[in-house]
Every structure is written in C-alpha cells, then in structure tokens.
Amino acid sequence: MNILVTSKLSKGNHIAMAKIEANYFEHELIADYETTIKWHDSNEDSCIIALDKDTGLIAGHMSFVPVDNYFYDLMLKGNFVDTQITSEHIIQYKHPGIFKLYFCVVCVAPSYRGKNISRIILKEYARRFLELKERGIIFSDIVADAITEEGRRFCQNVLGMSFVGGSKHQSKIMHVGANIFYEKLKNNLL
Ligand SMILES: CC(C)(COP(=O)(O)OP(=O)(O)OC[C@H]1O[C@@H](n2cnc3c(N)ncnc32)[C@H](O)[C@@H]1OP(=O)(O)O)[C@@H](O)C(=O)NCCC(=O)NCCS
C-alpha cells in the first residue's frame, strides 16, 4: 500500500468520498459532491484524503472546517445537519486570529479499515494545524457531530473530546478546547 495524503481534490475524489460515506451514513446526513466542492473551494485545507497510489482509490478522508460563530453555535446545540452549511460560514486562514473548528467527518473505506488510515491523515492535519498555530492561526474550540459509535470513540479517544449532548438527529455532539486539542495533535506527530 502506497498512501499519498493530499488536499488537492478532483471532482472524482469528491464523488468517491460521498460513495464511501454511503457505506455507513444515512443519505440525509451525506453532503453531495457539489456541496463538498463548494466547501473545499472556500477553504482548500478543509478536507484531506488518503489516496492509494497503487489503485488510485481513496482509502479514507477527514475534514475539519473552520466556521463562524453562527454555525459553530448551531452545531453545538445539536439543532443542525451539516449538509446545510453554506460557504459564507466557512472561514479562510488569511490572517492570524482565533477560530472555531467543526470536525466534519472521518471515514475510511471498508477495505482499508484497520490499516491506520485515519492515523495517517490526522498526522498530516496535526502538522498543518501546528504550523498554522506558529503563524498565529489558533483554534479555541472544536465541535463534532458523532453519528456513529466509532466516530464517538475517535472523537473521545483520539481528539480528547467530551460529550456535550444529543442532537435532534440522534447523534452525539462532542467538544474539545484548545489545550487538550493541541496536546493530542502533538502526540499524533510522534
Ligand atoms: C472511525 C474510523 C475512521 C477509524 O478507522 P481506521 O483508521 O481504520 O482506524 P483503525 O481501525 O485502524 O483504528 C483502530 C482504533 O484506533 C483508533 N485510532 C485511530 N487513529 C488513532 C490515532 N491517531 N491515535 C490513537 N488511536 C487512533 C481508532 O479510533 C480505533 O479505535 P476503536 O477500536 O476504539 O474504534 C473508522 O472506524 C470508520 O471509517 N468508520 C466508519 C465511518 C464512521 O463511522 N465515521 C465516523 C462518523 S461520526
């Protein structure tokens, strides 16, 4: 297995991600490829894929989207399905500042499960986020909407998130603050 980690995504990659997600999530919880292309155009670091260079297939993908307070608060309250997020709520890393992150998805294709794919992608995020921190681009809060039990475990065990409350769509809203988050990222560089 020869894995390339990249955030340079083609339209085909966006289509493939939605198909991988269809293995696990209800249709109404999956953003279609046109939507994820718009999100990625708004912040080109927001999604990272692990591409298997031997097969050309996406092994897995992960997405952390910096969002404005309006969207962050909606997610924290559990009242909102993220497929409705529009580009105006997505922030670009142009200037130093304190931002909020929405951990949108982690998903590994069935045949690549158990091969450390999510760990490989997170390592690249850790590298990028710690580099952004050096430039004064800092995340104060991270929120996630864990729709599966594996997702909840990942949020809790890997990112240090805590359960905040249930959502209207039966998922678990998770949160972590900056201190624990950056500590976990540093551990992931090792
Ligand atoms: C969550 C998911 C992405 C992890 O996939 P993976 O990279 O194949 O992970 P592995 O099977 O190699 O991981 C084994 C364990 O190590 C954990 N792990 C992964 N990355 C890690 C890291 N960087 N540091 C420590 N532990 C890590 C995993 O959470 C998992 O723990 P668990 O057994 O308690 O669930 C995978 O289960 C998945 O795609 N599930 C379906 C989609 C899904 O439910 N996504 C979450 C939606 S909210």
PDBQT file of the ligand as one rigid body, heavy atoms in Angstrom, charges set to zero:
ROOT
HETATM    1  C1  LIG A 201     -13.540   5.827  12.750  1.00  0.00    +0.000 C 
HETATM    2  C2  LIG A 201     -12.720   5.205  11.627  1.00  0.00    +0.000 C 
HETATM    3  C3  LIG A 201     -12.466   6.257  10.604  1.00  0.00    +0.000 C 
HETATM    4  C4  LIG A 201     -11.371   4.678  12.138  1.00  0.00    +0.000 C 
HETATM    5  O1  LIG A 201     -10.827   3.966  11.077  1.00  0.00    +0.000 OA
HETATM    6  P1  LIG A 201      -9.338   3.374  10.924  1.00  0.00    +0.000 P 
HETATM    7  O2  LIG A 201      -8.341   4.394  10.551  1.00  0.00    +0.000 OA
HETATM    8  O3  LIG A 201      -9.453   2.200  10.006  1.00  0.00    +0.000 OA
HETATM    9  O4  LIG A 201      -8.999   3.004  12.347  1.00  0.00    +0.000 OA
HETATM   10  P2  LIG A 201      -8.437   1.667  12.859  1.00  0.00    +0.000 P 
HETATM   11  O5  LIG A 201      -9.455   0.567  12.677  1.00  0.00    +0.000 OA
HETATM   12  O6  LIG A 201      -7.070   1.469  12.300  1.00  0.00    +0.000 OA
HETATM   13  O7  LIG A 201      -8.347   2.121  14.367  1.00  0.00    +0.000 OA
HETATM   14  C5  LIG A 201      -8.301   1.225  15.420  1.00  0.00    +0.000 C 
HETATM   15  C6  LIG A 201      -8.543   2.046  16.647  1.00  0.00    +0.000 C 
HETATM   16  O8  LIG A 201      -7.507   3.046  16.786  1.00  0.00    +0.000 OA
HETATM   17  C7  LIG A 201      -8.114   4.312  16.939  1.00  0.00    +0.000 C 
HETATM   18  N1  LIG A 201      -7.296   5.333  16.292  1.00  0.00    +0.000 N 
HETATM   19  C8  LIG A 201      -7.358   5.773  15.029  1.00  0.00    +0.000 A 
HETATM   20  N2  LIG A 201      -6.474   6.770  14.851  1.00  0.00    +0.000 NA
HETATM   21  C9  LIG A 201      -5.840   6.945  16.029  1.00  0.00    +0.000 A 
HETATM   22  C10 LIG A 201      -4.851   7.848  16.488  1.00  0.00    +0.000 A 
HETATM   23  N3  LIG A 201      -4.339   8.782  15.679  1.00  0.00    +0.000 N 
HETATM   24  N4  LIG A 201      -4.440   7.760  17.775  1.00  0.00    +0.000 NA
HETATM   25  C11 LIG A 201      -4.966   6.840  18.616  1.00  0.00    +0.000 A 
HETATM   26  N5  LIG A 201      -5.934   5.961  18.225  1.00  0.00    +0.000 NA
HETATM   27  C12 LIG A 201      -6.355   6.011  16.947  1.00  0.00    +0.000 A 
HETATM   28  C13 LIG A 201      -9.474   4.209  16.282  1.00  0.00    +0.000 C 
HETATM   29  O9  LIG A 201     -10.371   5.194  16.831  1.00  0.00    +0.000 OA
HETATM   30  C14 LIG A 201      -9.867   2.798  16.651  1.00  0.00    +0.000 C 
HETATM   31  O10 LIG A 201     -10.339   2.762  17.956  1.00  0.00    +0.000 OA
HETATM   32  P3  LIG A 201     -11.597   1.825  18.332  1.00  0.00    +0.000 P 
HETATM   33  O11 LIG A 201     -11.117   0.411  18.110  1.00  0.00    +0.000 OA
HETATM   34  O12 LIG A 201     -11.876   2.170  19.754  1.00  0.00    +0.000 OA
HETATM   35  O13 LIG A 201     -12.714   2.223  17.403  1.00  0.00    +0.000 OA
HETATM   36  C15 LIG A 201     -13.469   4.009  11.000  1.00  0.00    +0.000 C 
HETATM   37  O14 LIG A 201     -13.962   3.223  12.027  1.00  0.00    +0.000 OA
HETATM   38  C16 LIG A 201     -14.581   4.360  10.053  1.00  0.00    +0.000 C 
HETATM   39  O15 LIG A 201     -14.358   4.789   8.923  1.00  0.00    +0.000 OA
HETATM   40  N6  LIG A 201     -15.817   4.103  10.465  1.00  0.00    +0.000 N 
HETATM   41  C17 LIG A 201     -16.972   4.310   9.603  1.00  0.00    +0.000 C 
HETATM   42  C18 LIG A 201     -17.265   5.762   9.370  1.00  0.00    +0.000 C 
HETATM   43  C19 LIG A 201     -17.593   6.444  10.648  1.00  0.00    +0.000 C 
HETATM   44  O16 LIG A 201     -18.359   5.928  11.465  1.00  0.00    +0.000 OA
HETATM   45  N7  LIG A 201     -17.051   7.655  10.814  1.00  0.00    +0.000 N 
HETATM   46  C20 LIG A 201     -17.338   8.492  11.954  1.00  0.00    +0.000 C 
HETATM   47  C21 LIG A 201     -18.581   9.282  11.682  1.00  0.00    +0.000 C 
HETATM   48  S1  LIG A 201     -19.007  10.305  13.063  1.00  0.00    +0.000 SA
ENDROOT
TORSDOF 0
